[in-house]
Amino acid sequence: MAAAGRGTTLEQLSLNDLIVKSTTIVHAKVTGSYGAFRGVDVYTFYKLQVSETLKPAAGQAPMQLEVAVPGGVAQKVRQSVPGAPTLTIGGDYVLFLWTGPNTLAQILGLSQGLFRMTQDAAGNAIITRPATTEVMLNKAGVPVSDQLTNLPWADVRAQIRKTLGGN
């Protein structure tokens, strides 16, 4: 059985927006996943093994986290949510997370807050995020096109620390 997903409109988020608006920023590997209902909505819960915490939630730096992504399969019901990312078990990611009143840790801005950790030709760590095809609006409410993002991890880490007032 399939359930229809709702349309998705994303607010365009800059790297600085992701840093400031997130409650937690981690570098982690996905170790497992499962689908479950949360009310009438299906979520895919990904288990993360954290290797580095760049912005801890409430002073905590957990080694393991669970992040909820809307959509997935639970009890033979499939829900699809446009703009929701899919993580790969064993995948190495940098995640900008937000925990709201429902206590679910979620990726900020759906796919915008998820970057895959890879290496460039010289062996330097880079983080990559493909462009989303979902409707995206800038802060003025004007439709914009999203772009592929490739950033040196060392530069992003330095920007996170600078923005948060750390060394």
N, CA and C atoms as an extended XYZ file, in Angstrom:
501
Properties=species:S:1:pos:R:3:atomname:S:1:resname:S:1:resid:I:1 pbc="F F F"
N         0.839       -1.166        0.000 N   MET     1
C         0.000        0.000        0.000 CA  MET     1
C         0.892        1.238        0.000 C   MET     1
N         0.518        2.255       -0.751 N   ALA     2
C         1.297        3.487       -0.822 CA  ALA     2
C         0.454        4.646       -0.320 C   ALA     2
N         1.105        5.577        0.299 N   ALA     3
C         0.440        6.794        0.759 CA  ALA     3
C         1.019        7.965       -0.014 C   ALA     3
N         0.171        8.861       -0.439 N   ALA     4
C         0.619       10.006       -1.207 CA  ALA     4
C         1.416       10.961       -0.339 C   ALA     4
N         2.479       11.516       -0.921 N   GLY     5
C         3.283       12.500       -0.211 CA  GLY     5
C         2.764       13.894       -0.491 C   GLY     5
N         3.116       14.806        0.379 N   ARG     6
C         2.736       16.201        0.199 CA  ARG     6
C         3.797       16.878       -0.659 C   ARG     6
N         3.433       18.006       -1.283 N   GLY     7
C         4.410       18.781       -2.033 CA  GLY     7
C         5.404       19.421       -1.081 C   GLY     7
N         6.593       19.717       -1.591 N   THR     8
C         7.624       20.297       -0.757 CA  THR     8
C         8.139       21.574       -1.395 C   THR     8
N         8.187       22.636       -0.620 N   THR     9
C         8.833       23.874       -1.025 CA  THR     9
C         9.897       24.157        0.018 C   THR     9
N        11.116       24.340       -0.444 N   LEU    10
C        12.239       24.553        0.462 CA  LEU    10
C        12.666       26.005        0.480 C   LEU    10
N        13.031       26.505        1.651 N   GLU    11
C        13.682       27.808        1.743 CA  GLU    11
C        15.159       27.570        1.497 C   GLU    11
N        15.739       28.343        0.588 N   GLN    12
C        17.162       28.202        0.288 CA  GLN    12
C        17.976       28.570        1.530 C   GLN    12
N        18.865       27.658        1.921 N   LEU    13
C        19.702       27.874        3.098 CA  LEU    13
C        21.166       27.951        2.683 C   LEU    13
N        21.846       28.980        3.146 N   SER    14
C        23.287       29.099        2.916 CA  SER    14
C        24.011       28.214        3.931 C   SER    14
N        25.309       28.049        3.741 N   LEU    15
C        26.092       27.289        4.716 CA  LEU    15
C        26.002       27.962        6.080 C   LEU    15
N        26.059       29.288        6.113 N   ASN    16
C        25.945       29.996        7.388 CA  ASN    16
C        24.580       29.756        8.028 C   ASN    16
N        23.499       29.751        7.219 N   ASP    17
C        22.163       29.443        7.753 CA  ASP    17
C        22.153       28.055        8.391 C   ASP    17
N        22.745       27.084        7.709 N   LEU    18
C        22.779       25.717        8.238 CA  LEU    18
C        23.513       25.674        9.572 C   LEU    18
N        24.642       26.385        9.652 N   ILE    19
C        25.427       26.398       10.888 CA  ILE    19
C        24.624       27.006       12.034 C   ILE    19
N        24.039       28.155       11.793 N   VAL    20
C        23.348       28.904       12.846 CA  VAL    20
C        22.040       28.231       13.258 C   VAL    20
N        21.260       27.737       12.299 N   LYS    21
C        19.938       27.186       12.596 CA  LYS    21
C        19.962       25.751       13.111 C   LYS    21
N        21.052       25.040       12.903 N   SER    22
C        21.114       23.655       13.371 CA  SER    22
C        21.269       23.611       14.878 C   SER    22
N        20.779       22.537       15.482 N   THR    23
C        21.002       22.329       16.913 CA  THR    23
C        22.206       21.427       17.139 C   THR    23
N        22.577       20.646       16.120 N   THR    24
C        23.710       19.732       16.193 CA  THR    24
C        24.343       19.620       14.807 C   THR    24
N        25.668       19.587       14.756 N   ILE    25
C        26.392       19.326       13.507 CA  ILE    25
C        27.360       18.193       13.795 C   ILE    25
N        27.266       17.127       12.991 N   VAL    26
C        28.130       15.970       13.220 CA  VAL    26
C        28.722       15.452       11.909 C   VAL    26
N        29.857       14.796       12.045 N   HIS    27
C        30.449       13.984       10.983 CA  HIS    27
C        30.238       12.550       11.453 C   HIS    27
N        29.543       11.749       10.640 N   ALA    28
C        29.157       10.412       11.105 CA  ALA    28
C        29.015        9.437        9.946 C   ALA    28
N        29.044        8.152       10.288 N   LYS    29
C        28.763        7.074        9.340 CA  LYS    29
C        27.428        6.438        9.698 C   LYS    29
N        26.693        6.038        8.670 N   VAL    30
C        25.407        5.386        8.874 CA  VAL    30
C        25.656        3.907        9.139 C   VAL    30
N        25.111        3.403       10.259 N   THR    31
C        25.323        2.002       10.627 CA  THR    31
C        24.083        1.137       10.471 C   THR    31
N        22.937        1.752       10.234 N   GLY    32
C        21.713        0.968       10.075 CA  GLY    32
C        20.522        1.880        9.856 C   GLY    32
N        19.381        1.260        9.527 N   SER    33
C        18.154        2.043        9.342 CA  SER    33
C        16.939        1.154        9.534 C   SER    33
N        15.811        1.803        9.818 N   TYR    34
C        14.535        1.097        9.907 CA  TYR    34
C        13.417        2.116        9.699 C   TYR    34
N        12.272        1.632        9.248 N   GLY    35
C        11.108        2.485        9.056 CA  GLY    35
C        10.126        2.295       10.192 C   GLY    35
N         9.454        3.384       10.569 N   ALA    36
C         8.467        3.315       11.653 CA  ALA    36
C         7.476        4.459       11.505 C   ALA    36
N         6.287        4.218       12.047 N   PHE    37
C         5.278        5.263       12.083 CA  PHE    37
C         5.565        6.208       13.234 C   PHE    37
N         5.289        7.463       13.003 N   ARG    38
C         5.268        8.491       14.057 CA  ARG    38
C         3.943        9.199       13.825 C   ARG    38
N         2.915        8.813       14.571 N   GLY    39
C         1.558        9.260       14.281 CA  GLY    39
C         1.104        8.593       12.996 C   GLY    39
N         0.632        9.374       12.035 N   VAL    40
C         0.197        8.812       10.747 CA  VAL    40
C         1.300        8.877        9.702 C   VAL    40
N         2.440        9.458       10.056 N   ASP    41
C         3.535        9.618        9.108 CA  ASP    41
C         4.585        8.523        9.277 C   ASP    41
N         5.149        8.117        8.142 N   VAL    42
C         6.241        7.145        8.143 CA  VAL    42
C         7.562        7.906        8.111 C   VAL    42
N         8.490        7.461        8.928 N   TYR    43
C         9.847        8.013        8.939 CA  TYR    43
C        10.832        6.864        8.748 C   TYR    43
N        11.964        7.182        8.129 N   THR    44
C        13.095        6.269        8.118 CA  THR    44
C        14.070        6.788        9.162 C   THR    44
N        14.409        5.931       10.109 N   PHE    45
C        15.341        6.289       11.170 CA  PHE    45
C        16.705        5.702       10.826 C   PHE    45
N        17.698        6.575       10.754 N   TYR    46
C        19.068        6.152       10.453 CA  TYR    46
C        19.899        6.212       11.723 C   TYR    46
N        20.628        5.133       11.980 N   LYS    47
C        21.525        5.080       13.129 CA  LYS    47
C        22.895        5.574       12.674 C   LYS    47
N        23.472        6.483       13.463 N   LEU    48
C        24.738        7.110       13.105 CA  LEU    48
C        25.808        6.818       14.142 C   LEU    48
N        27.002        6.513       13.669 N   GLN    49
C        28.183        6.416       14.519 CA  GLN    49
C        28.949        7.722       14.320 C   GLN    49
N        28.959        8.564       15.337 N   VAL    50
C        29.537        9.904       15.233 CA  VAL    50
C        31.050        9.837       15.429 C   VAL    50
N        31.788       10.427       14.489 N   SER    51
C        33.243       10.503       14.633 CA  SER    51
C        33.693       11.887       15.091 C   SER    51
N        32.850       12.904       14.839 N   GLU    52
C        33.191       14.267       15.255 CA  GLU    52
C        31.904       15.061       15.450 C   GLU    52
N        31.833       15.781       16.557 N   THR    53
C        30.701       16.671       16.823 CA  THR    53
C        31.222       18.089       16.775 C   THR    53
N        30.661       18.883       15.853 N   LEU    54
C        31.111       20.264       15.689 CA  LEU    54
C        30.195       21.257       16.372 C   LEU    54
N        28.965       20.863       16.601 N   LYS    55
C        28.015       21.685       17.359 CA  LYS    55
C        27.174       20.729       18.178 C   LYS    55
N        27.507       20.572       19.453 N   PRO    56
C        26.731       19.644       20.281 CA  PRO    56
C        25.404       20.251       20.719 C   PRO    56
N        24.407       19.409       20.839 N   ALA    57
C        23.100       19.821       21.356 CA  ALA    57
C        23.176       19.850       22.874 C   ALA    57
N        22.869       20.983       23.454 N   ALA    58
C        22.808       21.139       24.912 CA  ALA    58
C        24.058       20.595       25.604 C   ALA    58
N        25.229       20.867       25.019 N   GLY    59
C        26.483       20.481       25.642 CA  GLY    59
C        26.823       19.013       25.537 C   GLY    59
N        26.036       18.251       24.811 N   GLN    60
C        26.284       16.816       24.683 CA  GLN    60
C        27.068       16.524       23.409 C   GLN    60
N        27.900       15.525       23.445 N   ALA    61
C        28.623       15.072       22.267 CA  ALA    61
C        28.470       13.550       22.173 C   ALA    61
N        27.291       13.077       21.750 N   PRO    62
C        27.057       11.633       21.717 CA  PRO    62
C        27.886       10.937       20.652 C   PRO    62
N        28.223        9.683       20.907 N   MET    63
C        28.952        8.888       19.921 CA  MET    63
C        27.993        8.215       18.945 C   MET    63
N        26.738        8.065       19.361 N   GLN    64
C        25.736        7.473       18.487 CA  GLN    64
C        24.502        8.364       18.498 C   GLN    64
N        23.918        8.518       17.330 N   LEU    65
C        22.708        9.316       17.179 CA  LEU    65
C        21.738        8.564       16.292 C   LEU    65
N        20.509        9.009       16.323 N   GLU    66
C        19.509        8.505       15.403 CA  GLU    66
C        18.854        9.724       14.767 C   GLU    66
N        18.787        9.730       13.449 N   VAL    67
C        18.186       10.842       12.735 CA  VAL    67
C        16.961       10.328       11.980 C   VAL    67
N        15.878       11.112       12.015 N   ALA    68
C        14.619       10.740       11.372 CA  ALA    68
C        14.470       11.509       10.064 C   ALA    68
N        14.182       10.780        8.990 N   VAL    69
C        13.941       11.381        7.685 CA  VAL    69
C        12.507       11.043        7.299 C   VAL    69
N        11.699       12.044        6.946 N   PRO    70
C        10.314       11.750        6.591 CA  PRO    70
C        10.223       10.884        5.350 C   PRO    70
N         9.287        9.927        5.399 N   GLY    71
C         9.099        9.001        4.291 CA  GLY    71
C         9.795        7.686        4.543 C   GLY    71
N         9.422        6.689        3.757 N   GLY    72
C        10.010        5.371        3.900 CA  GLY    72
C         8.932        4.313        3.917 C   GLY    72
N         9.288        3.150        4.466 N   VAL    73
C         8.363        2.018        4.516 CA  VAL    73
C         8.249        1.524        5.948 C   VAL    73
N         7.005        1.371        6.402 N   ALA    74
C         6.734        0.807        7.728 CA  ALA    74
C         5.444        0.007        7.639 C   ALA    74
N         5.463       -1.202        8.143 N   GLN    75
C         4.283       -2.072        8.160 CA  GLN    75
C         3.616       -2.144        6.776 C   GLN    75
N         4.438       -2.314        5.742 N   LYS    76
C         4.004       -2.447        4.346 CA  LYS    76
C         3.366       -1.187        3.768 C   LYS    76
N         3.512       -0.062        4.461 N   VAL    77
C         3.020        1.219        3.955 CA  VAL    77
C         4.233        2.045        3.526 C   VAL    77
N         4.198        2.522        2.294 N   ARG    78
C         5.277        3.359        1.770 CA  ARG    78
C         4.776        4.792        1.647 C   ARG    78
N         5.516        5.722        2.238 N   GLN    79
C         5.229        7.143        2.072 CA  GLN    79
C         6.448        7.786        1.419 C   GLN    79
N         6.181        8.638        0.451 N   SER    80
C         7.235        9.351       -0.249 CA  SER    80
C         7.113       10.834        0.080 C   SER    80
N         8.234       11.457        0.438 N   VAL    81
C         8.254       12.883        0.756 CA  VAL    81
C         9.254       13.560       -0.170 C   VAL    81
N         8.766       14.390       -1.098 N   PRO    82
C         9.679       15.085       -2.013 CA  PRO    82
C        10.710       15.910       -1.242 C   PRO    82
N        11.952       15.815       -1.678 N   GLY    83
C        13.029       16.568       -1.035 CA  GLY    83
C        13.691       15.865        0.123 C   GLY    83
N        13.098       14.761        0.592 N   ALA    84
C        13.695       14.026        1.707 CA  ALA    84
C        14.873       13.200        1.187 C   ALA    84
N        16.018       13.297        1.831 N   PRO    85
C        17.187       12.555        1.361 CA  PRO    85
C        17.139       11.081        1.755 C   PRO    85
N        17.932       10.301        1.064 N   THR    86
C        18.147        8.898        1.400 CA  THR    86
C        19.614        8.738        1.755 C   THR    86
N        19.882        8.153        2.909 N   LEU    87
C        21.261        7.899        3.327 CA  LEU    87
C        21.611        6.454        3.017 C   LEU    87
N        22.886        6.189        2.815 N   THR    88
C        23.375        4.862        2.487 CA  THR    88
C        24.063        4.257        3.704 C   THR    88
N        23.713        3.022        4.037 N   ILE    89
C        24.394        2.350        5.142 CA  ILE    89
C        25.872        2.234        4.784 C   ILE    89
N        26.725        2.644        5.712 N   GLY    90
C        28.162        2.699        5.473 CA  GLY    90
C        28.609        4.046        4.938 C   GLY    90
N        27.650        4.892        4.539 N   GLY    91
C        27.980        6.210        4.009 CA  GLY    91
C        28.556        7.125        5.067 C   GLY    91
N        29.480        7.979        4.644 N   ASP    92
C        30.182        8.924        5.499 CA  ASP    92
C        29.621       10.315        5.196 C   ASP    92
N        29.032       10.983        6.206 N   TYR    93
C        28.307       12.234        5.989 CA  TYR    93
C        28.659       13.298        7.018 C   TYR    93
N        28.399       14.548        6.631 N   VAL    94
C        28.329       15.658        7.567 CA  VAL    94
C        26.859       16.056        7.575 C   VAL    94
N        26.264       16.084        8.768 N   LEU    95
C        24.833       16.350        8.907 CA  LEU    95
C        24.603       17.574        9.777 C   LEU    95
N        23.778       18.473        9.263 N   PHE    96
C        23.317       19.631       10.002 CA  PHE    96
C        21.921       19.259       10.492 C   PHE    96
N        21.797       19.026       11.790 N   LEU    97
C        20.568       18.486       12.363 CA  LEU    97
C        19.811       19.538       13.159 C   LEU    97
N        18.515       19.306       13.254 N   TRP    98
C        17.639       20.158       14.043 CA  TRP    98
C        16.700       19.261       14.827 C   TRP    98
N        16.606       19.521       16.114 N   THR    99
C        15.672       18.790       16.967 CA  THR    99
C        14.608       19.764       17.428 C   THR    99
N        13.379       19.480       17.048 N   GLY   100
C        12.268       20.355       17.385 CA  GLY   100
C        11.484       19.852       18.569 C   GLY   100
N        10.303       20.416       18.771 N   PRO   101
C         9.464       20.042       19.911 CA  PRO   101
C         9.033       18.578       19.905 C   PRO   101
N         9.029       17.943       18.713 N   ASN   102
C         8.622       16.534       18.655 CA  ASN   102
C         9.757       15.597       19.040 C   ASN   102
N        10.899       16.136       19.398 N   THR   103
C        12.097       15.431       19.866 CA  THR   103
C        12.786       14.577       18.808 C   THR   103
N        12.354       14.660       17.559 N   LEU   104
C        13.036       13.917       16.496 CA  LEU   104
C        14.208       14.742       15.968 C   LEU   104
N        15.388       14.150       15.928 N   ALA   105
C        16.519       14.806       15.270 CA  ALA   105
C        16.319       14.619       13.770 C   ALA   105
N        16.247       15.725       13.041 N   GLN   106
C        16.020       15.674       11.600 CA  GLN   106
C        17.080       16.486       10.880 C   GLN   106
N        17.276       16.201        9.606 N   ILE   107
C        18.234       16.933        8.796 CA  ILE   107
C        17.625       18.287        8.449 C   ILE   107
N        18.339       19.349        8.737 N   LEU   108
C        17.858       20.701        8.513 CA  LEU   108
C        17.703       20.966        7.018 C   LEU   108
N        16.532       21.473        6.640 N   GLY   109
C        16.295       21.803        5.233 CA  GLY   109
C        16.206       20.594        4.326 C   GLY   109
N        15.772       19.464        4.910 N   LEU   110
C        15.712       18.188        4.186 CA  LEU   110
C        17.076       17.902        3.579 C   LEU   110
N        17.181       17.794        2.264 N   SER   111
C        18.451       17.404        1.660 CA  SER   111
C        19.532       18.475        1.780 C   SER   111
N        19.158       19.718        2.083 N   GLN   112
C        20.153       20.792        2.150 CA  GLN   112
C        21.156       20.607        3.287 C   GLN   112
N        20.765       19.924        4.351 N   GLY   113
C        21.639       19.758        5.506 CA  GLY   113
C        22.399       18.452        5.532 C   GLY   113
N        22.487       17.780        4.380 N   LEU   114
C        23.179       16.492        4.306 CA  LEU   114
C        24.271       16.560        3.248 C   LEU   114
N        25.502       16.352        3.667 N   PHE   115
C        26.650       16.386        2.761 CA  PHE   115
C        27.397       15.063        2.844 C   PHE   115
N        27.709       14.491        1.717 N   ARG   116
C        28.492       13.248        1.660 CA  ARG   116
C        29.966       13.601        1.737 C   ARG   116
N        30.701       12.895        2.584 N   MET   117
C        32.135       13.100        2.720 CA  MET   117
C        32.840       12.251        1.661 C   MET   117
N        33.652       12.891        0.844 N   THR   118
C        34.434       12.199       -0.182 CA  THR   118
C        35.834       12.797       -0.195 C   THR   118
N        36.598       12.445       -1.205 N   GLN   119
C        37.934       13.010       -1.366 CA  GLN   119
C        38.088       13.515       -2.790 C   GLN   119
N        38.866       14.598       -2.935 N   ASP   120
C        39.162       15.084       -4.273 CA  ASP   120
C        40.344       14.299       -4.837 C   ASP   120
N        40.786       14.642       -6.031 N   ALA   121
C        41.862       13.908       -6.706 CA  ALA   121
C        43.168       13.938       -5.917 C   ALA   121
N        43.368       14.984       -5.113 N   ALA   122
C        44.593       15.104       -4.316 CA  ALA   122
C        44.484       14.407       -2.967 C   ALA   122
N        43.322       13.798       -2.677 N   GLY   123
C        43.139       13.096       -1.416 CA  GLY   123
C        42.632       13.967       -0.282 C   GLY   123
N        42.248       15.218       -0.578 N   ASN   124
C        41.708       16.119        0.440 CA  ASN   124
C        40.231       15.817        0.670 C   ASN   124
N        39.809       15.878        1.922 N   ALA   125
C        38.402       15.626        2.253 CA  ALA   125
C        37.548       16.779        1.736 C   ALA   125
N        36.462       16.425        1.049 N   ILE   126
C        35.492       17.414        0.595 CA  ILE   126
C        34.099       16.913        0.975 C   ILE   126
N        33.180       17.853        1.114 N   ILE   127
C        31.793       17.469        1.343 CA  ILE   127
C        30.987       17.894        0.118 C   ILE   127
N        30.063       17.022       -0.274 N   THR   128
C        29.311       17.203       -1.507 CA  THR   128
C        27.827       17.047       -1.238 C   THR   128
N        27.050       17.910       -1.885 N   ARG   129
C        25.597       17.800       -1.844 CA  ARG   129
C        25.066       18.053       -3.240 C   ARG   129
N        24.324       17.084       -3.787 N   PRO   130
C        23.741       17.320       -5.115 CA  PRO   130
C        22.649       18.382       -5.033 C   PRO   130
N        22.384       19.010       -6.169 N   ALA   131
C        21.307       19.993       -6.230 CA  ALA   131
C        19.969       19.283       -6.061 C   ALA   131
N        19.066       19.903       -5.321 N   THR   132
C        17.729       19.347       -5.178 CA  THR   132
C        16.886       19.784       -6.372 C   THR   132
N        15.927       18.967       -6.739 N   THR   133
C        15.023       19.310       -7.836 CA  THR   133
C        13.707       19.878       -7.314 C   THR   133
N        13.572       19.966       -6.000 N   GLU   134
C        12.340       20.487       -5.405 CA  GLU   134
C        12.267       22.006       -5.563 C   GLU   134
N        11.069       22.542       -5.454 N   VAL   135
C        10.881       23.986       -5.527 CA  VAL   135
C        11.633       24.630       -4.370 C   VAL   135
N        12.436       25.654       -4.706 N   MET   136
C        13.228       26.337       -3.688 CA  MET   136
C        13.030       27.837       -3.854 C   MET   136
N        12.845       28.503       -2.710 N   LEU   137
C        12.644       29.946       -2.705 CA  LEU   137
C        13.759       30.612       -1.917 C   LEU   137
N        14.199       31.793       -2.384 N   ASN   138
C        15.172       32.537       -1.589 CA  ASN   138
C        14.436       33.268       -0.463 C   ASN   138
N        15.157       34.041        0.318 N   LYS   139
C        14.548       34.696        1.490 CA  LYS   139
C        13.460       35.704        1.115 C   LYS   139
N        13.490       36.188       -0.130 N   ALA   140
C        12.475       37.126       -0.605 CA  ALA   140
C        11.261       36.412       -1.185 C   ALA   140
N        11.295       35.071       -1.196 N   GLY   141
C        10.169       34.298       -1.718 CA  GLY   141
C        10.208       34.101       -3.218 C   GLY   141
N        11.341       34.391       -3.833 N   VAL   142
C        11.506       34.249       -5.277 CA  VAL   142
C        12.075       32.859       -5.576 C   VAL   142
N        11.487       32.140       -6.555 N   PRO   143
C        12.022       30.828       -6.914 CA  PRO   143
C        13.469       30.921       -7.406 C   PRO   143
N        14.283       29.987       -6.943 N   VAL   144
C        15.687       29.916       -7.345 CA  VAL   144
C        16.026       28.472       -7.677 C   VAL   144
N        17.113       28.289       -8.411 N   SER   145
C        17.603       26.947       -8.720 CA  SER   145
C        18.690       26.586       -7.724 C   SER   145
N        18.649       25.369       -7.249 N   ASP   146
C        19.677       24.884       -6.349 CA  ASP   146
C        20.892       24.477       -7.174 C   ASP   146
N        22.048       24.452       -6.542 N   GLN   147
C        23.295       24.121       -7.221 CA  GLN   147
C        24.003       22.968       -6.517 C   GLN   147
N        24.741       22.178       -7.284 N   LEU   148
C        25.637       21.176       -6.719 CA  LEU   148
C        26.620       21.900       -5.810 C   LEU   148
N        26.882       21.336       -4.642 N   THR   149
C        27.805       21.951       -3.687 CA  THR   149
C        28.960       21.005       -3.423 C   THR   149
N        30.179       21.475       -3.669 N   ASN   150
C        31.417       20.765       -3.337 CA  ASN   150
C        32.272       21.739       -2.538 C   ASN   150
N        32.574       21.399       -1.289 N   LEU   151
C        33.337       22.295       -0.429 CA  LEU   151
C        34.462       21.536        0.268 C   LEU   151
N        35.637       22.150        0.392 N   PRO   152
C        36.708       21.518        1.165 CA  PRO   152
C        36.290       21.386        2.626 C   PRO   152
N        36.407       20.194        3.173 N   TRP   153
C        35.980       19.941        4.542 CA  TRP   153
C        36.745       20.808        5.533 C   TRP   153
N        38.031       21.013        5.316 N   ALA   154
C        38.817       21.843        6.241 CA  ALA   154
C        38.267       23.271        6.298 C   ALA   154
N        37.840       23.807        5.154 N   ASP   155
C        37.279       25.161        5.119 CA  ASP   155
C        35.929       25.218        5.827 C   ASP   155
N        35.104       24.196        5.618 N   VAL   156
C        33.788       24.161        6.256 CA  VAL   156
C        33.947       24.028        7.770 C   VAL   156
N        34.834       23.155        8.200 N   ARG   157
C        35.084       22.975        9.635 CA  ARG   157
C        35.544       24.298       10.254 C   ARG   157
N        36.441       25.008        9.575 N   ALA   158
C        36.926       26.299       10.077 CA  ALA   158
C        35.786       27.323       10.128 C   ALA   158
N        34.907       27.327        9.113 N   GLN   159
C        33.780       28.270        9.111 CA  GLN   159
C        32.803       27.956       10.238 C   GLN   159
N        32.569       26.672       10.502 N   ILE   160
C        31.682       26.291       11.608 CA  ILE   160
C        32.261       26.810       12.925 C   ILE   160
N        33.522       26.556       13.157 N   ARG   161
C        34.155       26.989       14.409 CA  ARG   161
C        34.154       28.507       14.545 C   ARG   161
N        34.436       29.216       13.452 N   LYS   162
C        34.446       30.681       13.480 CA  LYS   162
C        33.020       31.207       13.765 C   LYS   162
N        32.036       30.666       13.073 N   THR   163
C        30.660       31.118       13.244 CA  THR   163
C        30.168       30.868       14.668 C   THR   163
N        30.571       29.749       15.247 N   LEU   164
C        30.125       29.406       16.602 CA  LEU   164
C        31.020       30.007       17.683 C   LEU   164
N        32.062       30.739       17.273 N   GLY   165
C        32.923       31.411       18.237 CA  GLY   165
C        33.992       30.543       18.840 C   GLY   165
N        34.303       29.415       18.192 N   GLY   166
C        35.338       28.526       18.703 CA  GLY   166
C        36.640       28.718       17.960 C   GLY   166
N        37.657       27.983       18.362 N   ASN   167
C        38.961       28.058       17.691 CA  ASN   167
C        39.025       27.132       16.514 C   ASN   167
